[in-house]
Amino acid sequence: MRGFSDADGIALIEIEAAIRLREMGWTKPILLLQGVYEQADLLPVAAHRLHIVVHSNAQIEMLEHLPKGPAIDVYLKVNSGMNRLGFPPEATAGAHARMRAIVRVGTISLMTHFANSYARVPPERGISVDTQITRFNALAQALGGALSLADSAMLLTKPETHADWVRPGVMLYGATVFPNQCAADLELLPTMTLSSEIIGIQDINVGDSVGYGSRYVADRPTRIGVVACGYIDGYPRSAQDGTPVLVDGIKTRLIGRVSMDSITVDLSPIAHARIGSKVTLWGQGLPIEEVATAAGTIACELMCGLTRRVRVLDG
């Protein structure tokens, strides 16, 4: 929570985490990004002064059935073209009017989310950011209230979307979703470093293979380091030979298939490497985007995928 102390509010999914934040002393706004899933959820929402996103008629009906009590501030979600959650533009005014008639509803803000904020797509393949902005702004003019549009990509590229509230996601953790760019290119600093150490060393000959399925076969005598981290910890099993790794601060590569609790790396560039040598799998000195690209995924998925086996060190 200390890392977000300067934020104006926090947006998240889980109601349990929101309640925990209140118990820890957070007094600023907390927004539940998917709203509530059942009627009973509205009781702790009101008790802990949480704000909720409303994206369906079912959620409006839940609010309509609330007994008397404190008002709940809501964000009406507009489906401006992503086609995930929210009311289509033609239904938004009706949903807004319906909520205005509910005694337990306080302020009504408007929000939307972009389908292609980080990449341009041809019209035949998807909707443009500008089209979504135009649809949303038309409703905003008609309905009023506070507005929230910008995600990480929009914060960095489209000032006109910043409005009243912004919702940075992956950039808060020092990563980006832009193709062919790393966080450092945008002057973002990594907040997570996944590190381990060498726990074993093997010297193999030409023709020897490494790991399950013998995916990597040596074309020269090679020194192999075994690292204590695998897919049970959240390191991606999809990572291919050549995925970058740092050993004692020197860049080398993954070779062989990722195992449940270990990976193997090429120690040839690090003559002094030994058991206990420090390994950085992503973070300080090694952009997480490079690892994500080699694993066929995005930085956000890697950060979200770490398991409870990974020990967290603060600072």
KOLBA-884245 format. One record per atom (N, C-alpha, C): x, y, z; residue in one letter. Coordinates in steps of 0.1 Angstrom, whole numbers, padded with zeros to 4 digits, always signed. Example, Ala and Ser with C-alpha at 12.3 -4.5 7.8 and 13.67 -1.06 7.14 Angstrom:
+0132-0057+0078A/+0123-0045+0078A/+0132-0033+0078A/+0128-0022+0071S/+0137-0011+0071S/+0129+0000+0079S/
***
This chain:
+0008-0012+0000M/+0000+0000+0000M/+0009+0013+0000M/+0021+0012+0006R/+0030+0024+0006R/+0033+0028-0008R/+0034+0019-0017G/+0038+0023-0031G/+0028+0031-0038G/+0015+0031-0033F/+0004+0038-0039F/-0001+0050-0031F/+0008+0054-0021S/+0003+0064-0011S/+0000+0077-0018S/+0006+0080-0029D/+0003+0093-0036D/-0009+0092-0046D/-0014+0080-0048A/-0025+0078-0057A/-0038+0085-0052A/-0047+0089-0060D/-0060+0095-0056D/-0070+0084-0053D/-0068+0072-0058G/-0077+0061-0055G/-0070+0048-0060G/-0077+0037-0057I/-0072+0024-0062I/-0084+0017-0068I/-0081+0011-0080A/-0091+0002-0087A/-0086-0012-0087A/-0095-0021-0084L/-0091-0035-0084L/-0104-0044-0086L/-0102-0057-0086I/-0114-0066-0089I/-0120-0072-0076I/-0112-0077-0067E/-0116-0085-0056E/-0122-0077-0044E/-0134-0079-0040I/-0140-0072-0029I/-0132-0075-0016I/-0127-0087-0015E/-0119-0091-0003E/-0107-0082-0002E/-0100-0079-0013A/-0088-0071-0013A/-0092-0057-0009A/-0103-0052-0014A/-0108-0038-0011A/-0110-0037+0004A/-0117-0047+0010I/-0120-0046+0024I/-0106-0046+0032I/-0097-0054+0027R/-0084-0055+0034R/-0077-0041+0033R/-0078-0034+0022L/-0072-0021+0021L/-0079-0011+0031L/-0092-0012+0033R/-0098-0004+0043R/-0093-0007+0057R/-0092-0020+0060E/-0087-0024+0073E/-0073-0020+0076E/-0065-0018+0065M/-0051-0013+0066M/-0050+0002+0067M/-0062+0009+0066G/-0062+0023+0068G/-0063+0032+0055G/-0065+0025+0044W/-0067+0033+0032W/-0081+0040+0032W/-0081+0053+0031T/-0094+0061+0032T/-0098+0067+0019T/-0090+0067+0009K/-0094+0072-0004K/-0103+0063-0012K/-0108+0067-0023P/-0117+0059-0031P/-0111+0045-0035P/-0120+0035-0035I/-0116+0022-0040I/-0127+0018-0050I/-0123+0015-0062L/-0133+0011-0072L/-0132-0004-0076L/-0143-0011-0075L/-0144-0025-0079L/-0146-0025-0094L/-0137-0029-0102L/-0137-0028-0117L/-0147-0036-0124L/-0151-0047-0117Q/-0162-0055-0123Q/-0175-0054-0115Q/-0175-0045-0106G/-0187-0044-0098G/-0189-0055-0089G/-0202-0058-0086V/-0206-0069-0077V/-0212-0081-0086V/-0211-0093-0080Y/-0215-0104-0087Y/-0229-0110-0082Y/-0232-0106-0069E/-0245-0110-0063E/-0249-0100-0053E/-0262-0101-0050Q/-0269-0091-0042Q/-0261-0089-0028Q/-0257-0100-0022A/-0251-0099-0009A/-0238-0091-0009A/-0231-0089-0021D/-0219-0082-0022D/-0221-0067-0019D/-0234-0062-0021L/-0236-0048-0019L/-0236-0043-0004L/-0238-0053+0005L/-0237-0049+0019L/-0223-0045+0023L/-0213-0053+0020P/-0199-0048+0024P/-0195-0036+0015P/-0200-0035+0003V/-0197-0024-0006V/-0201-0011+0002V/-0213-0011+0006A/-0218+0001+0013A/-0211+0003+0027A/-0209-0008+0034A/-0202-0006+0047A/-0188-0001+0046A/-0181-0004+0036H/-0167+0000+0034H/-0165+0011+0024H/-0177+0017+0020R/-0176+0029+0012R/-0168+0026-0001R/-0172+0015-0008L/-0165+0012-0020L/-0173+0017-0032L/-0167+0020-0043H/-0173+0024-0055H/-0174+0012-0064H/-0184+0011-0072I/-0186+0000-0081I/-0188+0003-0095I/-0183-0005-0104V/-0187-0004-0118V/-0200-0011-0120V/-0209-0005-0128V/-0221-0012-0132V/-0221-0014-0147V/-0221-0026-0152H/-0220-0029-0166H/-0232-0038-0171H/-0242-0040-0163S/-0253-0049-0168S/-0266-0045-0161S/-0277-0049-0167N/-0290-0046-0161N/-0292-0055-0148N/-0285-0066-0148A/-0286-0074-0136A/-0281-0067-0124A/-0270-0059-0126Q/-0264-0052-0114Q/-0273-0040-0111Q/-0279-0034-0120I/-0289-0023-0117I/-0300-0029-0109I/-0305-0040-0112E/-0316-0046-0105E/-0312-0049-0090E/-0299-0053-0088M/-0294-0055-0075M/-0295-0042-0067M/-0291-0031-0073L/-0292-0018-0066L/-0306-0014-0063L/-0315-0017-0072E/-0329-0014-0070E/-0335-0021-0059E/-0330-0033-0055H/-0336-0040-0044H/-0329-0038-0031H/-0320-0028-0030L/-0313-0025-0018L/-0323-0018-0008L/-0323-0022+0005P/-0331-0014+0015P/-0324-0001+0017P/-0330+0007+0026K/-0325+0021+0029K/-0311+0019+0035K/-0302+0029+0032G/-0289+0029+0037G/-0280+0040+0030G/-0267+0040+0032P/-0259+0050+0026P/-0258+0048+0011P/-0256+0059+0004A/-0255+0059-0011A/-0242+0052-0015A/-0243+0046-0027I/-0231+0040-0033I/-0228+0047-0046I/-0216+0052-0047D/-0211+0058-0060D/-0208+0048-0070D/-0212+0050-0082V/-0211+0040-0093V/-0204+0046-0105V/-0198+0037-0113Y/-0193+0040-0126Y/-0200+0032-0136Y/-0208+0039-0145L/-0215+0033-0155L/-0206+0030-0167L/-0204+0017-0170K/-0195+0013-0181K/-0201+0013-0194K/-0195+0020-0204V/-0200+0020-0217V/-0192+0011-0226V/-0199+0002-0233N/-0192-0007-0243N/-0191+0001-0256N/-0180+0008-0257S/-0178+0017-0269S/-0172+0010-0281S/-0170-0003-0279G/-0165-0011-0291G/-0156-0023-0287G/-0152-0024-0274M/-0144-0036-0271M/-0152-0048-0270M/-0165-0047-0267N/-0175-0058-0267N/-0171-0068-0257N/-0168-0063-0245R/-0165-0072-0234R/-0176-0069-0223R/-0174-0059-0215L/-0184-0055-0205L/-0189-0041-0208L/-0201-0039-0204G/-0207-0025-0205G/-0219-0024-0214G/-0226-0013-0213F/-0238-0011-0221F/-0234-0005-0234F/-0241-0010-0245P/-0238-0004-0258P/-0243+0011-0258P/-0237+0019-0267P/-0241+0033-0266P/-0256+0036-0266P/-0263+0028-0274E/-0278+0031-0276E/-0285+0027-0263E/-0279+0020-0254A/-0286+0016-0242A/-0281+0023-0230A/-0271+0031-0231T/-0264+0037-0220T/-0273+0048-0213T/-0280+0056-0221A/-0288+0067-0215A/-0299+0060-0207A/-0305+0050-0212G/-0316+0043-0204G/-0311+0037-0191G/-0299+0031-0191A/-0293+0026-0179A/-0290+0037-0169A/-0285+0048-0175H/-0282+0060-0166H/-0295+0065-0159H/-0305+0067-0167A/-0318+0072-0161A/-0323+0062-0151A/-0322+0050-0153R/-0327+0040-0144R/-0319+0041-0131R/-0306+0043-0131M/-0299+0044-0119M/-0301+0057-0112M/-0304+0068-0120R/-0307+0080-0113R/-0319+0079-0104R/-0328+0070-0108A/-0340+0069-0100A/-0339+0060-0087A/-0327+0055-0085I/-0324+0046-0074I/-0319+0054-0062I/-0326+0054-0051V/-0322+0062-0039V/-0308+0059-0034V/-0304+0046-0035R/-0291+0042-0029R/-0280+0045-0039R/-0282+0050-0051V/-0271+0054-0060V/-0267+0068-0057V/-0254+0070-0055G/-0249+0084-0053G/-0245+0090-0067G/-0232+0093-0068T/-0227+0099-0080T/-0226+0088-0091T/-0229+0092-0104I/-0227+0083-0115I/-0217+0089-0124I/-0206+0082-0125S/-0195+0085-0135S/-0196+0076-0147S/-0189+0080-0158L/-0189+0072-0170L/-0175+0067-0172L/-0174+0055-0177M/-0161+0049-0181M/-0162+0040-0193M/-0151+0038-0199T/-0150+0028-0210T/-0136+0022-0210T/-0134+0013-0219H/-0121+0006-0220H/-0118+0004-0235H/-0105+0006-0239F/-0101+0005-0253F/-0096-0009-0257F/-0100-0012-0269A/-0097-0026-0274A/-0083-0025-0280A/-0078-0014-0286N/-0066-0014-0293N/-0057-0001-0289N/-0056+0001-0276S/-0049+0013-0271S/-0034+0012-0274S/-0029+0000-0275Y/-0015-0002-0277Y/-0010-0005-0291Y/-0019-0007-0300A/-0015-0010-0314A/-0026-0005-0324A/-0021-0001-0335R/-0030+0002-0346R/-0034-0010-0354R/-0047-0011-0356V/-0052-0022-0364V/-0060-0017-0376V/-0059-0025-0387P/-0067-0021-0399P/-0082-0021-0396P/-0090-0013-0402P/-0105-0012-0399P/-0112-0026-0400P/-0107-0034-0410E/-0114-0047-0411E/-0111-0057-0400E/-0102-0053-0392R/-0098-0062-0381R/-0102-0058-0367R/-0106-0045-0366G/-0110-0041-0353G/-0113-0026-0352G/-0117-0022-0341I/-0122-0008-0339I/-0110+0001-0335I/-0110+0013-0340S/-0099+0023-0336S/-0102+0030-0323S/-0091+0035-0317V/-0092+0043-0305V/-0101+0055-0308V/-0098+0062-0319D/-0106+0074-0322D/-0121+0072-0323D/-0125+0060-0329T/-0139+0057-0330T/-0145+0055-0316T/-0138+0048-0307Q/-0143+0046-0294Q/-0144+0060-0286Q/-0134+0068-0288I/-0134+0081-0281I/-0147+0089-0286I/-0149+0089-0299T/-0160+0097-0304T/-0174+0092-0299T/-0175+0079-0298R/-0188+0073-0293R/-0189+0076-0278R/-0178+0076-0270F/-0179+0078-0256F/-0182+0093-0253F/-0175+0102-0261N/-0176+0116-0258N/-0191+0121-0261N/-0197+0115-0271A/-0211+0119-0274A/-0220+0116-0262A/-0218+0105-0255L/-0226+0101-0243L/-0222+0110-0232L/-0209+0113-0230A/-0204+0121-0219A/-0210+0135-0220A/-0211+0141-0232Q/-0218+0154-0233Q/-0232+0154-0230Q/-0239+0143-0233A/-0253+0142-0230A/-0256+0139-0215A/-0248+0131-0209L/-0251+0126-0196L/-0244+0133-0184L/-0232+0138-0187G/-0224+0145-0177G/-0218+0136-0167G/-0212+0141-0156G/-0206+0133-0146G/-0191+0132-0149G/-0184+0126-0139A/-0169+0124-0140A/-0167+0113-0151A/-0155+0114-0157L/-0152+0105-0168L/-0139+0097-0165L/-0138+0085-0170S/-0126+0077-0169S/-0124+0069-0181S/-0113+0071-0189L/-0110+0064-0201L/-0097+0058-0202L/-0086+0065-0197A/-0073+0062-0201A/-0067+0050-0193A/-0061+0041-0200D/-0053+0030-0194D/-0039+0034-0196D/-0029+0025-0194S/-0015+0028-0194S/-0011+0034-0208S/-0016+0027-0219A/-0012+0032-0232A/-0017+0045-0235A/-0030+0048-0231M/-0036+0061-0234M/-0029+0072-0226M/-0025+0069-0214L/-0018+0078-0205L/-0005+0083-0212L/+0002+0074-0219L/+0014+0077-0226L/+0013+0084-0240L/+0001+0082-0246T/+0000+0086-0260T/-0012+0096-0263T/-0022+0096-0255K/-0034+0104-0258K/-0039+0113-0246K/-0033+0124-0245P/-0037+0133-0234P/-0051+0136-0233P/-0058+0137-0245E/-0072+0140-0245E/-0081+0130-0239E/-0076+0118-0235T/-0084+0108-0229T/-0082+0108-0213T/-0074+0117-0208H/-0071+0116-0194H/-0082+0120-0185H/-0091+0130-0189A/-0103+0133-0183A/-0102+0134-0167A/-0111+0129-0160D/-0111+0131-0145D/-0104+0120-0137D/-0105+0108-0142W/-0098+0097-0136W/-0091+0088-0146W/-0078+0084-0143V/-0071+0075-0152V/-0069+0062-0145V/-0067+0052-0153R/-0066+0038-0147R/-0053+0031-0153R/-0041+0036-0148P/-0029+0030-0152P/-0028+0015-0147P/-0024+0006-0155G/-0022-0008-0151G/-0008-0012-0151G/-0004-0018-0162V/+0010-0024-0162V/+0021-0014-0161V/+0019-0001-0165M/+0029+0008-0163M/+0033+0011-0149M/+0023+0009-0140L/+0026+0011-0125L/+0037+0001-0121L/+0039-0010-0128Y/+0048-0020-0123Y/+0061-0020-0132Y/+0062-0009-0140G/+0074-0007-0148G/+0075-0016-0160G/+0064-0017-0167A/+0064-0025-0179A/+0054-0019-0189A/+0055-0023-0202T/+0047-0017-0212T/+0041-0028-0221T/+0030-0025-0228V/+0024-0034-0237V/+0027-0030-0252V/+0034-0020-0254F/+0037-0015-0268F/+0046-0025-0275F/+0043-0029-0287P/+0052-0039-0294P/+0066-0032-0296P/+0076-0040-0295N/+0090-0036-0298N/+0095-0025-0289N/+0089-0023-0277Q/+0094-0013-0268Q/+0095-0020-0254Q/+0105-0015-0247C/+0107-0018-0233C/+0103-0007-0224C/+0101-0009-0211A/+0097+0001-0202A/+0108+0012-0201A/+0120+0008-0202A/+0131+0018-0202A/+0130+0028-0213A/+0125+0024-0224D/+0123+0034-0236D/+0113+0045-0232D/+0104+0042-0222L/+0094+0052-0218L/+0097+0058-0204L/+0110+0055-0200E/+0115+0061-0187E/+0107+0055-0175E/+0102+0042-0177L/+0096+0035-0166L/+0106+0026-0159L/+0105+0025-0146L/+0115+0017-0138L/+0108+0004-0134L/+0114-0007-0134P/+0108-0020-0130P/+0106-0020-0115P/+0094-0025-0111T/+0091-0026-0097T/+0093-0040-0092T/+0095-0050-0101M/+0096-0064-0098M/+0108-0070-0104M/+0117-0076-0096T/+0128-0084-0102T/+0126-0098-0097T/+0125-0107-0106L/+0125-0122-0103L/+0139-0127-0104L/+0144-0132-0092S/+0158-0136-0092S/+0159-0150-0085S/+0170-0157-0088S/+0172-0170-0082S/+0188-0171-0082S/+0192-0184-0082E/+0207-0187-0082E/+0209-0200-0089E/+0222-0201-0092I/+0227-0214-0098I/+0228-0224-0087I/+0221-0236-0089I/+0222-0247-0079I/+0229-0259-0084I/+0233-0259-0097G/+0240-0271-0102G/+0247-0267-0116G/+0258-0274-0119I/+0265-0271-0131I/+0269-0284-0138I/+0267-0285-0151Q/+0270-0297-0159Q/+0279-0292-0171Q/+0289-0300-0174D/+0297-0298-0187D/+0292-0309-0197D/+0287-0304-0208I/+0283-0314-0218I/+0291-0313-0231I/+0290-0323-0239N/+0298-0324-0252N/+0288-0322-0264N/+0295-0320-0275V/+0287-0319-0288V/+0278-0331-0289V/+0265-0328-0292G/+0256-0339-0294G/+0248-0343-0282G/+0252-0338-0270D/+0245-0341-0258D/+0232-0332-0257D/+0222-0337-0251S/+0209-0329-0250S/+0207-0325-0236S/+0198-0315-0235V/+0195-0309-0221V/+0180-0310-0219V/+0176-0315-0207G/+0162-0314-0203G/+0152-0323-0209G/+0140-0322-0205Y/+0129-0330-0210Y/+0127-0328-0225Y/+0125-0339-0232G/+0122-0339-0246G/+0135-0336-0254G/+0146-0335-0248S/+0159-0332-0255S/+0158-0321-0265S/+0151-0310-0261R/+0148-0300-0271R/+0161-0293-0275R/+0170-0291-0266Y/+0183-0285-0270Y/+0194-0295-0271Y/+0201-0295-0282V/+0212-0304-0284V/+0224-0295-0287V/+0235-0298-0279A/+0247-0290-0280A/+0254-0291-0293A/+0258-0280-0299D/+0266-0280-0311D/+0281-0277-0308D/+0284-0276-0295R/+0298-0274-0291R/+0298-0277-0276R/+0310-0280-0271P/+0311-0282-0256P/+0305-0270-0249P/+0297-0273-0239T/+0289-0263-0233T/+0288-0265-0218T/+0289-0254-0210R/+0288-0255-0196R/+0273-0250-0193R/+0266-0259-0186I/+0252-0257-0183I/+0250-0253-0168I/+0242-0243-0165G/+0239-0239-0152G/+0224-0243-0149G/+0221-0249-0138V/+0208-0252-0134V/+0203-0242-0124V/+0192-0235-0127V/+0186-0224-0119V/+0174-0229-0111V/+0173-0225-0099A/+0162-0229-0090A/+0150-0220-0093A/+0143-0223-0104C/+0130-0216-0107C/+0124-0223-0119C/+0111-0226-0118G/+0104-0233-0129G/+0090-0228-0131G/+0082-0236-0138Y/+0068-0232-0140Y/+0060-0233-0128Y/+0064-0240-0118I/+0056-0241-0105I/+0058-0227-0098I/+0068-0220-0101D/+0070-0206-0095D/+0064-0195-0104D/+0060-0199-0116G/+0055-0189-0125G/+0063-0185-0137G/+0075-0191-0138Y/+0083-0188-0150Y/+0077-0196-0161Y/+0075-0189-0173P/+0067-0195-0184P/+0073-0208-0190P/+0065-0218-0190R/+0070-0231-0197R/+0071-0229-0212R/+0064-0218-0217S/+0065-0216-0231S/+0078-0209-0236S/+0087-0205-0226A/+0099-0199-0230A/+0108-0207-0238A/+0113-0202-0249Q/+0121-0209-0259Q/+0136-0208-0257Q/+0143-0217-0263D/+0158-0216-0263D/+0162-0202-0267D/+0171-0196-0260G/+0175-0182-0264G/+0168-0171-0255G/+0158-0175-0247T/+0152-0165-0238T/+0163-0159-0229T/+0164-0146-0229P/+0175-0140-0221P/+0174-0142-0206P/+0186-0144-0200V/+0187-0145-0186V/+0200-0138-0182V/+0201-0133-0170L/+0213-0127-0165L/+0219-0136-0154L/+0232-0139-0155V/+0239-0146-0145V/+0251-0137-0141V/+0251-0134-0128D/+0261-0124-0123D/+0261-0112-0131D/+0250-0107-0136G/+0249-0095-0143G/+0252-0096-0158G/+0256-0108-0163I/+0260-0110-0177I/+0249-0117-0184I/+0245-0112-0196K/+0234-0117-0203K/+0238-0131-0210K/+0230-0141-0208T/+0231-0153-0214T/+0217-0158-0219T/+0215-0171-0220R/+0203-0176-0226R/+0198-0189-0220R/+0185-0190-0220L/+0179-0203-0216L/+0182-0213-0227L/+0185-0226-0223I/+0186-0237-0232I/+0179-0249-0226I/+0171-0256-0233G/+0163-0267-0228G/+0150-0263-0223G/+0141-0272-0222R/+0127-0270-0218R/+0127-0266-0203R/+0118-0256-0200V/+0115-0252-0186V/+0109-0264-0179V/+0115-0267-0167S/+0109-0278-0159S/+0100-0272-0148S/+0095-0281-0140M/+0086-0277-0129M/+0093-0267-0120M/+0105-0271-0116D/+0111-0263-0105D/+0126-0259-0109D/+0129-0260-0122S/+0142-0255-0126S/+0143-0252-0141S/+0152-0244-0144I/+0155-0241-0158I/+0171-0243-0160I/+0175-0244-0173T/+0189-0246-0175T/+0193-0234-0184T/+0205-0229-0182V/+0210-0218-0189V/+0225-0220-0194V/+0229-0213-0204D/+0242-0215-0210D/+0252-0206-0202D/+0262-0212-0196L/+0271-0205-0188L/+0284-0202-0196L/+0284-0205-0208S/+0296-0202-0217S/+0301-0188-0216S/+0292-0178-0216P/+0297-0164-0215P/+0302-0159-0201P/+0300-0168-0191I/+0303-0164-0177I/+0313-0173-0172I/+0326-0171-0174A/+0336-0181-0170A/+0337-0183-0155A/+0333-0172-0148H/+0335-0173-0133H/+0322-0178-0126H/+0312-0182-0134A/+0299-0186-0128A/+0302-0199-0119A/+0295-0199-0108R/+0296-0211-0099R/+0283-0213-0092R/+0282-0224-0085I/+0270-0226-0077I/+0268-0215-0067I/+0256-0209-0067G/+0254-0197-0059G/+0254-0184-0066G/+0259-0184-0079S/+0258-0172-0087S/+0244-0167-0088S/+0243-0154-0088K/+0230-0147-0088K/+0224-0148-0102K/+0211-0151-0103V/+0205-0152-0116V/+0193-0142-0116V/+0192-0134-0126T/+0180-0125-0128T/+0172-0130-0140T/+0160-0133-0137L/+0151-0139-0148L/+0143-0128-0155L/+0140-0117-0148W/+0135-0105-0154W/+0135-0094-0143W/+0135-0081-0147G/+0135-0070-0138G/+0147-0061-0139G/+0154-0058-0128Q/+0165-0049-0129Q/+0176-0054-0137Q/+0179-0047-0148G/+0189-0051-0157G/+0185-0060-0169G/+0172-0066-0168L/+0167-0074-0179L/+0152-0071-0181L/+0149-0063-0191P/+0135-0060-0193P/+0126-0072-0194P/+0115-0071-0186I/+0105-0082-0186I/+0099-0084-0200I/+0099-0073-0208E/+0093-0075-0221E/+0101-0084-0230E/+0114-0084-0228E/+0123-0093-0236E/+0119-0108-0233E/+0117-0111-0221V/+0114-0124-0217V/+0100-0128-0222V/+0090-0118-0220A/+0077-0121-0225A/+0076-0124-0240A/+0084-0116-0248T/+0084-0118-0262T/+0089-0132-0266T/+0100-0136-0259A/+0105-0150-0261A/+0096-0161-0257A/+0087-0158-0248A/+0077-0168-0243A/+0064-0167-0250A/+0063-0158-0259G/+0050-0156-0267G/+0039-0151-0259G/+0042-0142-0249T/+0032-0136-0241T/+0035-0121-0238T/+0028-0116-0228I/+0031-0102-0225I/+0036-0101-0211I/+0042-0089-0208A/+0048-0087-0195A/+0038-0089-0183A/+0026-0084-0186C/+0015-0084-0175C/+0012-0098-0171C/+0012-0108-0181E/+0009-0122-0177E/+0020-0128-0169E/+0033-0124-0172L/+0044-0129-0164L/+0043-0125-0150L/+0040-0112-0148M/+0039-0106-0134M/+0028-0112-0126M/+0016-0114-0133C/+0005-0120-0127C/+0006-0135-0124C/+0015-0141-0131G/+0016-0156-0130G/+0025-0161-0119G/+0032-0152-0111L/+0041-0157-0100L/+0032-0164-0090L/+0037-0175-0084T/+0030-0182-0074T/+0034-0179-0060T/+0028-0185-0050R/+0031-0182-0036R/+0044-0189-0032R/+0050-0197-0040R/+0063-0203-0037R/+0074-0192-0038R/+0071-0182-0045V/+0082-0171-0047V/+0082-0162-0035V/+0093-0162-0029R/+0095-0153-0017R/+0095-0139-0021R/+0088-0130-0014V/+0087-0116-0018V/+0096-0108-0008V/+0105-0101-0013L/+0114-0092-0005L/+0110-0078-0007L/+0107-0071+0003D/+0103-0057+0002D/+0114-0047+0000D/+0115-0040-0011G/+0126-0030-0013G/+0138-0037-0017G/
***
